[in-house]
């Protein structure tokens, strides 16, 4: 995977895309699901500039990185749109979305070419005006008075059956004996846009034209690339994460649920269910959501058993919370096939190795009863009430 566009150029390029310009003459909703349309549009443009191949990766990286939040117009105290919001925005406003994206990509191409920038979605060598019928056609004027003509395919990828040719996700391949065997659906970030797109304009009396295509990484939405070399590890936003100890008594022994992490930080280690807490989400709500999303269990009751603050060089500051689920309902099942292995029960006296370090901290505090004074109210204001004993820098 190659990309020659420096990260510092992304905010500068996206600043050229203003909804007042690309949305002129279009009935565009100002907000969708409480999020400004301008932010949703710029978030959808990010995967054409930097290697973000899926909705999940896009939402995650924007939530993690302040530079990307600033690039799309999210204020420091604002929330990041979820992948579900991105998905529904495209489908509920398919025609408007296609026109906005075609205009925005054409505008970015014009800005990039005028500054001598290499953009991953621009192909100048094939810039021949299409002659076949069945194209969408549009013209708009940018804020400097340049008229840009845009032509796009009238047959978006979602209707061409391309996703039916893709391999199935692990664990989601249709079973034998079913009456109808349909491939597992794939979600493409460039659905409803209609590639390739042809754009032409005149700048300073000089005509220019380009073909706009999809960057290569967008053809692999379920491959998670290692973005360390591109982004680095610095500058991530501090966050709070929950780690849930699901405990049962079986055959006179106490057992907990663990799975092996398959990607990201701690890949290859065993971890508890859990994940990142949303900014306006309570700890209890995070525990309920993560336990259901990852394991399919309904959390009913429990208590906090651990709070640690980690500050490792090159990583964001994390407040890691351990919660013991004392009452839950359901049967554990693997719901995120790309993130972790099958869930399995392990005796507390014979835990597998190596353990993911937040899991190890939560279990150590639980077994030693180190945080016996913790309560839910304390967790919701941990900055003020976190006991000094638990403020550990790792």
N, C-alpha and C positions, 0 to 999 in steps of 0.2 A: 504494500500500500504506500503510495507516494502522494505527497501534497506539497506544493511549493509555496503556498500562501502562508506568510507569517501570521501568527496569532494576533499580534498587535494591530494588524490591518483589518481584522474582522469587524470591530466596532466602527471603524472609520467608514468601511463600505456599507454596513447596514444603516448608518446614519443618513445615507442618501435615499433610503426607502422610507418615504413619508406617506401615511395613509391618505392624506389630503391630495397627494399627487397621483398615486397609482389607483386610488379609489374614486377619482373624479368621474362623474357620469355613471357610476355603478351604485346600486342600492346596497350599501354595505352596512351591516349592523355595527354600531360603535363598540359594543361589548358583546361577549358571548360567555355564558356561565359565570358572569361577574368579572371576566378578564377582558381588558381592552383588546379590540381586534388587532391593533397595531402590534401588540406584544405577540399575539398568536401568529401573525403573519411573519414577523421577524424570526420567531422560533422555528417556523417551517423553512425559512431560508438558510438557517445555520447548517443543515446537513449538505448543502450544496457548496459550502465554503470549507468546512472542516469534517474529518471522518467520523460522523455520527450516523450509524447505519440503521437505527431502529427508533421507534417512539420511546421505548424504555430507556435506551442509552441517552437519547436526547433529553428527556425529562430529568434523568439522574445527573448528567453532567451539568446542566444548567442549574440544578439545585445545589450542586457541589461547588461551583466556581463563580466567584463574584465577577470576574471579567466577562463571563457570558451573560450573567444577569444584567450587567450594565449595558452590554451590547444590544440586548433585545428590549431594553427600556424598563426593566423591573427595578423598582426602588429598593433601597437597602432593607426596609421593613416590609416589603411586599412578599407575597407568596408566589411560588412557581407553579404554573399550570401543570396538572397531572397528565400522564399519557392518555387517560380516558378523555380528558377535555380536548386534547389535540385530535384524537381519533374522531370524536363526535363533531368537532368544528369542521373538519374536512367533509364529512358525509352529510351533515345537515345543510351545508352551504356549498355544495359541490360545484355548481356553475359559477358562483361568485368567486369561490376559492381558485378555480382554474384560471379565471381572468386575472385575478390579483397576482397569482404566482407567475403567469406568463409576463405580465407587465413588469413585475418586480425583478425577475431574472434578466429580462431584457435591459432594464435600467442598470442593474449591477454589471452586466456585460459592457454597457457603454462606458460606465465610470471606470471599470477595470482596464479596458482597452485604452482609454484616454490617458491613464496614468502608467501604462506599460506593465500592467499587472497580469500575471498568469492566474486564471481562474479555472478550477477543475471541471466546470460544466460548459466551458466555451470551446467550440471547435470552429476555427476560422477557415481551415483548409476545405471544409465541406460547405461553405456558405454560399450555396446556390438556391435561389428562390424556388420553392416548390411549385409545380405546375398542375398537380393533380387536384381534383375537386375533393370536397368533404373536409375542408379545413376550417377551423375557426379563424376569423380575421378581426383585428382590432387595431385602433390607432389612439394614441394618447400623447399629451404634451408634458414634458418634465418641467420642473420649476424654473429652468433657464430658457424655456421656450423651444427646445428641440422636439420635433415631432418624431415619434418612434412608432414604426409599424410592426405588428406582431402577428404571426401565423402559427397555429398549433394544430396538432392532430385532433380530429373529432372523435377518436376512438381511444379513450384512456385505457391504461393497462389493466384496470380492474375488470374490464369487459372482454379482454382478449384471451382469457383463460391461462395467462402465463403462470399464475400461482398454482394451477393444477399440475404443472410440470415439475414443480419443486419437490424435493424430498420431504418426507413426513418428519415432524418433530419426534424425538424419542419419546416413546410411551403414548403417543397420540395416533399411531397408525391404526386404521380400522381393524377390528378383530374379525376372525373368521366366523361365518355363520350369520353375520348381519345381513339384513335384506338389501340395504343400500350401502355400497362402499364408496364414500366420497373422500378425496384427499383432505387432510387437515388444512384449513384455510391459512394463508399467509397474509400479513398486513404489510403493505408497501407504503413508505412515506411519500412516494410520488404518484400514488393513486389519484385519479381524477384530474391530473394536470394535463396530460396529453402530449407526451414527447414523441419525436423531437419538435422543438420550437424554433422557428426562423424569425429573426429580428433584423430590421434595417433602419438606418437613420442617417442624417447628415450633421456633421459637426464642423463648424468653420468652413462650410461649403464643400467638405470632403465626404463623399458617401462611404458608409461602412455597413457591413452585414456579417452576421454570425449565425451558426447553428448551435442551439442550446440543447445539451444532452444531460443524462444523469451521470454523476460521478460513479466510478466503478464500485465503491463500497456500498452504494444504495441497492445494489443487486443481491446483497447478502445480509438481509435484515436480522437473521438469527445468529450471525457470527459476531462475537464481541471482540473487537480489536484491542490490542494493548496500546493505549493512548499515552503511556508514560513519556515516550520520546517526544510526542507532539506537545502535550500540555505541561509535562513536568509534574512534580508532586506538591509544589508550593502553591499557596494562595487559595486553598480550599476553605470553604465556610465551616466554622465550628458547628457541631450538631450533637443531638442526644440520641442514643440508641438503646433499645430494650432487648434483653436476653431472657428468655422464658424457660424456666426449669419445669418441665412437665414430669411429675413424679407419680409413680404407682407402686403398690405392693404386690409382688407376684412370687408365689412359692416361698413366702416368708422373707423375701428380699426386697429392698428398695431399688427401683430401676428408674432411669431417666431416658428421655428421647434425645438422640444425637444423629447427625448426618454429616457426611464429608462435603466440604465446600469444593466446588468444581471450578470456580473462577474468581477473579478479583483478589483483594487482599486476603491472605490466609488460605489460598487455594491448596488443597491437599490435607488440611487439618479438619478435625472434628469440631462441630459447633452446635450450640443450642438453637432452637428456633428464635427468630427475632429480626430486628432491622431498625432502620432510621425512623425517628419520630418526626412528623410534620410540624412546622413552626407553631401552628395554632391548635395542635392536637394535645390532649391530655395523655399522661403516661398510661392510664388504664385503657383509653381508647386505642393507643398504639399497640398495647399488648393484645387486645382483642383482634385488631386488624391483622397484625403480623402472624398470630397463631392460626387464624383461619386461612390467610393467603398462602402460608407455607406448608401447613400440616393438615388443614381442613378440620381443626378442632374448634369447638365453641368454648371460649373462656367464660367461666361462671364466677369464680372466686379465687382469691390468692392474696399474697402479701409481698412487699418488697424485702429483699434480703441482701442487696448489695448496691453501693454507688461508688464508682471510681471515676476519676478524671485522668485521662491519658494525654500526654503531650510528647509525641515522638517527632523527632526532626524529620521534616519532609511530609508529615501527615497533619490533617486538621486536628484541632483540639476536640476530643470526644468525651461527653459525659456518658459513661456506660452504666446502665441500670440493670440489675438482676432482679427478676420477679419469680417467685415460686407459685405455680398454678396448683392450688389445693383442690379445686373442683373444676372439672371440665367435662365436655360431652362430645362423643363422636369417636371415630376410628382413624388413627393417624394414616395419612396417605401422602405420597409425593406429588406436590402440586406445581412446583417450579423445577422442571426437568433439567434446565440448563444451569441452574444455580447450585444444586446440591444432589447428593445421592439419595437412595431410599432411607427413610427414617427407620431407626432400629432402637430397641431397648437395651440399655447397658446397666449392669449392676454398678452401684455407687462405689463398691469396693474393687471394681475391675474395669476402670474406664479406659477407652482406647487412647492411643497416642499417635501423633501429637494433638493436643487440644488447641483450638483457636484462642488467642490470649484473652479476649473479653469473656469467653466461656470459662476459661480457667479461673479468672478473677471472680466471676459470679459464683462458681462452685466452691471456691476456697472460702469466700465470705459466708456462704450458706452452711457449709459443713462445720465451720468454726463458730457459727452464730455471732459473727463479728459485728453485724449491723442490727442488733436486736432492737434498737430504739427507732429504727426507720418507720415512717408511716407515709401514707399517700400524700397528705398535705405537705410534708417535708419535700417530697419529690417534685411537686409542682413549683417550688421555690428553692431549688437546690443551691443556687448561688448564695443565698443568704443563710440557709440553714444547714448546709452540708458540713458534717462534723469534721474538724481538722484531721482526725485520725484517718478519714477516708479520702482526703485530698492527696492522692499519691501521683507523682509524676513518674511515668515509665519511659 
